[in-house]
Amino acid sequence: MLESLQPQSQPEQQAGTQENFDFKRFVLDLFETIGLALILFLAINAVSARVRVDGFSMMPTLHDGEFVLVNKLAYQTGAPTRGDIIVFRSVNTPDLDLIKRVIGLPGDKIVIRGGKVIVNGQTLNEPYIAAAPNYEGEWQVPSGYLFVLGDNRNDSSDSHAWGYLPIQNVIGKALLIYWPPPEWAMIDHVKIALAAP
């Protein structure tokens, strides 16, 4: 009787060992997958950001509710240029991110008069705006700052209202609209070339 029981217990032990090994392998695979996902998540967040456009200040270029991918490394080796659409921390509300177009660089003289934006004496050709600005003013951009405006000039809280943007507040350069899918498109950064002031 003992002899007949021993051969049966050996396969049962092997099955139990196999199940134990399968469970350990499953747990190890699960931790590897979670670890890899976490590393990818941190790496992607280190080089990019995703922001939602709230409001109408960048129309017609960007619309309320669109999601935009932002390159956080764009200005690690260079500086913003005129025409770039950038995401930055608000100067008035630190936990609020805004998106605007760079119009003036450090040292630029900005004049807005008669519905025209003039940078260093040259009137900008701005096919991307919703309407000509109905306000006026003059600004001299100091070192370390930018002058930014929304494309919807008359419905935008920007440099004409609150002043200059510290370059250190810039998060990155907007790259593309990725949501909703019908709106998917690369963002047009119109290069504004001007003579030096």
C-alpha positions in Angstrom: 0.0 0.0 0.0 2.8 2.4 0.8 4.5 1.6 -2.4 1.4 2.5 -4.4 1.0 5.9 -2.6 4.6 7.1 -3.1 4.6 7.2 -6.9 1.4 9.3 -6.8 2.7 11.9 -4.3 5.8 12.7 -6.5 3.7 14.1 -9.4 1.6 16.1 -6.9 4.8 17.6 -5.4 6.0 18.5 -8.9 2.7 20.1 -9.8 2.8 22.1 -6.6 6.4 23.2 -7.3 5.4 24.1 -10.9 2.4 26.2 -9.7 4.7 28.0 -7.1 7.3 28.7 -9.8 4.5 30.0 -12.2 3.2 32.3 -9.5 6.7 33.7 -8.7 7.3 34.2 -12.5 4.0 36.0 -12.8 4.8 38.3 -9.9 8.3 39.0 -11.2 6.8 39.8 -14.7 4.2 42.0 -13.2 6.9 44.0 -11.2 9.1 44.3 -14.3 6.1 45.6 -16.4 5.2 48.1 -13.7 8.8 49.2 -13.3 9.3 49.7 -17.1 6.0 51.6 -17.3 7.1 53.9 -14.5 10.5 54.5 -16.1 8.9 55.3 -19.4 6.4 57.6 -17.7 9.2 59.5 -15.9 11.3 59.7 -19.0 8.5 61.0 -21.2 7.5 63.6 -18.5 11.1 64.8 -18.3 11.2 65.7 -22.0 7.5 66.6 -22.7 4.3 67.9 -21.2 0.8 67.7 -22.2 -1.5 70.7 -21.7 -5.1 71.5 -22.3 -6.0 74.7 -24.0 -8.6 76.5 -21.8 -10.2 79.6 -23.3 -10.1 81.4 -26.6 -6.9 83.6 -26.3 -5.0 81.6 -29.0 -7.8 81.4 -31.6 -7.7 80.7 -34.5 -4.5 78.8 -34.0 -5.6 76.8 -31.0 -9.1 76.2 -29.8 -10.7 75.7 -26.3 -10.5 72.0 -25.2 -7.6 71.0 -27.5 -4.7 69.1 -26.0 -1.2 70.1 -27.0 2.1 68.2 -26.7 5.0 70.5 -25.4 8.7 69.9 -25.9 10.3 70.7 -22.6 13.9 70.4 -24.0 13.4 72.9 -26.8 15.1 75.7 -25.0 17.8 73.8 -23.1 20.4 74.6 -25.7 18.7 77.6 -27.4 16.4 80.5 -26.7 12.8 81.2 -27.8 12.5 83.0 -31.1 9.8 85.4 -32.4 6.8 83.5 -33.6 7.3 80.5 -31.2 4.2 79.3 -29.4 5.3 78.6 -25.9 3.8 77.2 -22.6 4.9 79.0 -19.4 4.0 79.5 -15.8 1.8 82.5 -15.2 3.6 85.6 -13.7 0.4 86.2 -11.6 -0.7 82.7 -10.7 2.3 80.4 -10.2 0.2 77.1 -10.5 -1.4 78.2 -13.8 0.2 77.4 -17.1 -0.5 79.6 -20.1 0.1 79.4 -23.9 1.0 82.4 -26.1 3.1 83.5 -29.0 6.5 85.1 -28.6 6.5 88.6 -30.2 9.4 90.4 -28.5 12.8 89.2 -27.4 15.2 90.9 -24.9 16.1 94.3 -26.2 13.2 94.6 -28.6 11.0 97.7 -28.8 7.3 96.8 -29.2 4.8 99.4 -30.4 1.1 98.6 -30.9 -0.7 101.4 -32.6 -3.5 101.7 -35.2 -4.2 97.9 -35.1 -0.6 97.1 -36.0 2.2 95.4 -34.0 5.5 97.0 -34.7 8.8 95.4 -33.5 12.0 97.4 -33.8 10.3 99.7 -36.3 9.0 96.9 -38.6 5.3 96.2 -38.8 4.5 92.5 -38.4 2.6 90.6 -41.0 0.3 88.5 -38.8 -1.9 86.1 -40.8 -2.4 84.0 -37.7 -4.4 86.5 -35.6 -8.2 86.6 -35.1 -8.4 90.4 -35.4 -6.2 93.5 -35.2 -5.5 94.7 -31.6 -7.8 97.4 -30.5 -5.4 98.7 -27.8 -2.2 100.7 -28.0 1.1 100.9 -26.1 4.9 100.9 -26.2 7.2 98.4 -24.4 11.0 98.0 -24.2 11.7 94.3 -23.4 14.3 94.1 -20.7 17.1 91.5 -20.6 15.9 88.1 -19.4 12.3 88.7 -20.5 9.9 88.0 -23.4 6.9 89.9 -24.7 4.1 87.4 -25.5 0.7 87.9 -27.1 -2.3 85.7 -27.7 -3.4 85.2 -31.3 -6.9 86.4 -30.3 -5.4 89.8 -29.5 -8.6 91.4 -28.1 -9.5 88.4 -25.9 -6.1 87.5 -24.3 -4.5 88.1 -21.0 -0.9 88.6 -22.1 2.1 91.0 -22.0 0.1 94.0 -23.1 -2.0 93.5 -19.9 0.4 92.2 -17.3 3.9 93.0 -18.6 7.0 91.0 -19.5 7.4 87.2 -19.2 10.6 86.1 -17.3 12.4 83.6 -19.6 12.8 81.3 -16.6 9.0 80.8 -16.5 9.1 79.1 -19.9 8.2 75.4 -19.8 8.6 74.6 -23.4 7.6 74.9 -27.0 4.2 73.7 -28.2 4.7 71.0 -30.9 1.4 69.5 -31.9 -2.3 69.2 -31.2 -3.0 65.6 -30.3 -6.6 65.7 -29.1 -9.3 65.6 -30.3 -8.2 63.3 -33.2 -9.9 65.3 -36.0 -7.8 68.4 -34.9 -4.5 66.5 -35.0 -1.9 68.8 -36.5 1.6 70.2 -36.1 1.5 73.7 -34.6 2.6 76.5 -36.9 5.4 78.6 -35.5 5.6 81.6 -37.8 9.2 82.8 -37.9 9.3 86.6 -37.6 12.7 87.8 -38.9 13.6 91.4 -38.0 16.7 93.5 -38.2 18.5 94.0 -35.0 17.3 97.0 -32.9 
